[in-house]
Amino acid sequence: MVKPVDIKSVDIAIAGGGPVGLALACMLVKRGVAADRIALIDGKTPAAASQDPRSVALSWGSHQLLKQIHAWPASSTAITQIHVSRRSRLGRTLIDCTEYQLPALGYVSRYGDVAQALAAELSATGVVPYRPALVTHAAESDTQVSLTLSDHQQLNAALLVQAEGGVFGTQTSKAIHRDYQQMAIVTNVRSDGMVPGRAYERFTQEGPLALLPDRDGYSLVWCVRPAYGEALLAMPETDFLLSLQGAFGHRVGTFTQLGQRHSYPLGLNAQQTNSPRMVAIGNAAQTLHPVAGQGLNLGLRDAVVLAAILAQSPTPEGLHQFAQERRGDRGLTVRLTDLMARVFTSSEDQSFSQSLLGLSLGMIDLLPPARRALSEQMMYGWRS
């Protein structure tokens, strides 16, 4: 006689144990959802996640959200100013936290530190994760979603939240997909004229270049066309630093040290999911170009809204309400990052569209309401 399979039932299953999935689980418990009614399915062990050296930019709004659930990372560097400019052209803006009576516009932290703080708080909530495991199959019915995991365990959930990176499900007619024909070079650099607390967004002929203050140096995200990117990856350290100097200029002095270089392709994937019992948040719903550093921040805003709704209504109606409430912020952030990315990947240097953006940067600096609107979008996202 075959022994029946023991299938656990929960109210909410979260597929993905990155910062957004972890934050959602913590927020649900803080909102009163019982820990044993939540299943978090995580493909990585906490030790593996904590070793991730990538840097992430957390907005002031994200700082507030993580502080509220006692999951702020142990180490972070404040961003007090953001300097936005075009290489070799007029037009720039400087955003300063003192204009908004805040101690910082945002913070830079290591991905591993953010994940570690969230994992520690999750442990304190009593939620027991399924890890390392992935969802290999999800079958939705009128009453539940039946899940099969990579370790052969099975779960039934009233609702499934997909928080694993990448667009969830089959792309629909409402999906947006764009290949920017760009790659990002990511590394850490040091210079001999660092301006403490100041981040830089520099628009170059190849694409945007960001320097984020990170401890005693900078986290570099340099968006370039693939051919040039491959050349940069192959260069000796001295040649790479000289190329960076030529693209960025001398606002932070001379670049002196270079960390290990990594690269990844850039594109936009965003779509609405209409499934009654499944919803995507964070990178699973929208993978953005890093031009405005909004990917993780947008995902955390997804999490806080979804947690508030599901704590009251863990139903398909709740998921519909979530989609309605998040439409404005998601749509504006996607359009803003897509527009900025396309201007600098599909237009030649000195083109009309690039010149118009340069003029806009100058006007933003001259018009306080425009600068405030841009700043608040970066710090908090769109609010109705």
N, C-alpha and C positions, 0 to 999 in steps of 0.2 A: 504493500500500500504506500502510495506516494504521500509524503508529509506535506501538508499545505504550507505555502509560503506565507511567512509573517510579513504583512505589508502595513507599515505605519501610515497613519493619516494625520495631516496637519492642515492648518488654515492657510499658511503662506509658505511657499517654498521659494528660496532665493538662489538662483543659479549664478554663481560668481562670487568669489571671496576677495575681490580687490577692495579698494577704499570705499567705493560706492555701495557695493553689496554689504560690506561690514557695517558701514554707517547706517544703512537702512535697517539692518537687524537690531542694532543698538537703539535706534530711534523708536522702533516698534515697541520694544520692551519698555523704554522710558514712557511711552504713551499708554502703557497698561496691557499690552498683548502678552499673554503667558508665554514664557520661554519655550515650553514644550510644545507649543502650537506653531513654532517657527522652525523650518529646516533650512540651514545654510549649507550649500553644496560648493565646496572649494577645491579647485584643482591643485593648489599648492599647500605645502605645509607652512606653518607660521615661520619656521626657521628659514625656509627658502625665500619667502616674501620679505623678511626683514633684512636680507642681504642684498636686495635690489638697490644699486647705487644711483639710479636716475634721480634727477632733481625735478620737483614739481612746484608750480607757482600756485599758491593758495590766496584767493582774494580775501579782503577784509570780511566779506559776508561768510565765506567758508571758515575763516578763523572763528567767527562767532558761533557757527553751527557746531563745529568740532569741540569748542570749549563747553558748550551747553551739554554735551553728552560725555564730558570728561575724557576726551580722546585727542587732545592737542599733542602733537609730537614733542618729544623731549628737546629736540634741537631744531631751531629755525632761524632764518635771517630776515629781518624786517626790510621791506621795500617802502621807503619814505617818499621817493620821487620816481616818476617815469618820464623819461626824455624820449620823445618820438620825433624822428627826422628822416629826411631823404639824403642820400649820398650825393654830394657835389651839386645840390640844388637848394634854392630857398624854400622855406616852409618847415616849421617845426613847432612843437608844443611841449610844454613842461607841466606835468601834473604833480602837485605837492600835497602831502597829507595834511599840512597845516591849514590849507584852504577849507578843509572839511572838519577841522577840530578832531582829528583822529591821530593816534600814535603811529599808524602805518596804513598804507594803501593795500598791502598784502604781505605775504611772507613766502620765502623759498625754503623748502625742506626736502629731504631725501625721501623718495617713495618708500623705501624700507622703513624709515622712521614713522611715517604716517601709518603704514600698514601695521607696524608693531604696536603703536598706541591704540589703534582700533581693535586689534586682536586681543589686547589685554583687557580692554573695556568689555568686549564681547564675552570673554571668559567670566568676567564678574557678573554679567547678566544671567548666566545660567544656560544660555543657548549652547547646545552641543553640536558642533559642525560635523558634516560628513566630509572627511578629507583624508588623503587626497582622492578626489572623485570628481567626475564630470557627468553631466546629463547626456546620455547617449540616445535617448528616445523620449519623446513627450507626446502623449495621446490625449487630446481634449474631448470631453463629452459634455453633455448638458449640465452635469453636476460636479465634475472634478477634472483635474489633469493627472493622468497616470504617468509616473516617471520611472525610467530604468536608468540606473547609474552604471558607470564604468566598472565598479566593483561588484556588479550584479545585484546590488540591493534594489528594492523597489519601494516607491513612495506614492501615496495619493495626496494631492493638495487641492484645496478649494480654489487657490489661485497660484499662478507661477509668475515670478518676477525674474526676467532675464537681465542679469547685470554683468555677464561675461562680455569681454571686449569683442567688437565686431557687430555688424548689423544682424539683428535677430530675425530668423525666419526667411521666407521667400520674399524677394523684393516685389512690391506691388506697383500699381500705376501711380501711387502717391510717393514712391521712393525717389530720392535724389541721389544720384551717383556721379562723381566727377573725378577724373584722374588729372591731377594738376601737372603731371610730367615733371615732378620735382622730388627731391629727396632732402631729408633733414640730416645734417651732420650735428651730432650731439657730443659734447665733451665739457671738460672743465679747463679754464685758463686762468692765469694770473697776469697782472700788469703792475707797473711801478708807479702808477698814478690813479689808483682806484679811488672813486668817490663813494664813500660809505653810504649804503642805503639807496643808491640811485640805480635803477634799472634802465636799460636802453632798448628801444625798438627802432632799428635802422633799416630803411627800405633801400635796397641796392638793385642793380640791374638784374641780378640773378634771382632776387627774392628777398623777403624780410630776414633780418639778422637780429637776434635778441641776446642781450647780455643781462643775466639776472644775478644780483649780488648773492653770493653763496659762501658764507663763512669768510675766509680771507682771500677769496678770489671771485670768479664769475662762473656761472653755468651758461654755456654757449649753446644756442639753437640757431643753426645757420641753414637757411633754406636755399637750395641751389638746384639748377638743372642737372639731371643725372650724369651727363658726360663730365661736367666740371666737378661734381661731387665725387666721382670715382677718382679723378685726378687728385683732389684734396685728400682723400683717404690714403692714397699711395705716396704722398709727399713725405719727405723727411720732416721732422718736427720744426726745424728752422724755417724751411720753405713754407710750411703751413702757417706759421705765425706771421711771416712776412705777407702772405696772401690775405690773412685776416686783417692785418694792419692796413693794407691797401683798401680793403672793402669798408672797414669801420672808421678809420682815421685815428686821431690821437687824443680823443676826448678823455681816455683813461690812461694816457701815457703810452708806454711801449709794452707790448705783450711779451712776457718773459718765460712762461712755463705752460706746458700743454699736457693734459691728461689723456687717458685712453679714448680713442675716437670710436663712435658708433654711428650707424646710419639706418634710416628706415624710409620707405616711400611715403609720399603724401597724397591724400585724396580726401574727398568728402563722401560720406555715406550717411544718409538720414532718411528715415521713413516712419510713417505712422502704421501702427499695428491695430487691426480691428477685431482681434480675437477677444471674445467675451471674458475668458479666464486667464489670458496671458498678456503681459505687458513688458516692454523693454525700457530700461532707464540707462543713463550714462552712455558710455561708448557703445553699448549694445543698441541704443536707439539712434545715436548720432556721433559719428567719428569725424572730428573737425580738423581743419588745418590749424597748426599751432600759432598762427599769426597774432592772435590776441590772447593766447594762453588761457582759453576759456573751457577746455574740455572737461577736466576734473571738476571745476567749479560749477559748471552746468549740471554735471551728474549729481553733485551733492545737493543742488537745489531740487533736482528731481526727487531725491531720496527724502528730503524733509517734507515736501508736499505729499508724497505718496504715503509716508508713515502717518501723517496727520489724518489722511482720509481713511486708510485701511484700519486704523485703530478704532474708528467709528463704524466703518462699513466695509468689511472684508468680502465684497461681493462684486459681481460684474458691473453693477451700477456704480460702485466705488471706482473701478478702473475707468469707466466712462467719464466720471467727474474729474479724475486725475488728468485725462487727456485734454479735457476742456480747459482746465486751469493752467496747464503747462504750455498750451499752444502758443501764447504770445511770447514768452521768454525764449522758448526753443526756437520759434520761427525767426525772431529778430537776431538771435545770436548766430544761427546758421547763415542767415542772409548777410550779416555783417562780416563774418569771417570769410565767407565765400566770395563776396565782392572784393575785399582787400586782397585775397589770394589771387583771384583772376586778373585783377589790374596788373599785378606784378609778375604773372606767369604767362599771360597771353598778349601783353603789350610790349612793344619795343621801348627801350629807354628813350626819354625825351618825347614820348608820344603825348597826344592830347590828354588821354585819360590819366597818365602818370602826372602830367603837369597840373591837371585839375586836382588830383589828390594832394599834391604838394601845396597848392594854393589853399586847399581846405585845411591842411595842418596849420598854416599860418593864420587863417581866420579863426580856427578854434582857440589859438593862443590869445587872440585879440578880443574874443567874445566870451566873457565868463559863463553865460548860460550854456553855450555850446560845449565848453570845456567841462562844465559840471555834468552835462548829459552823458558825455563820453566817459567821464570818471565813474559816475554812478552805475553805468552799464558794466564796467569792468569790475567794480567793487561788489555790486549786489545783483546784477542781472536786471531784466525788465520786470517792472512791477506795475500791475494795473491799479 
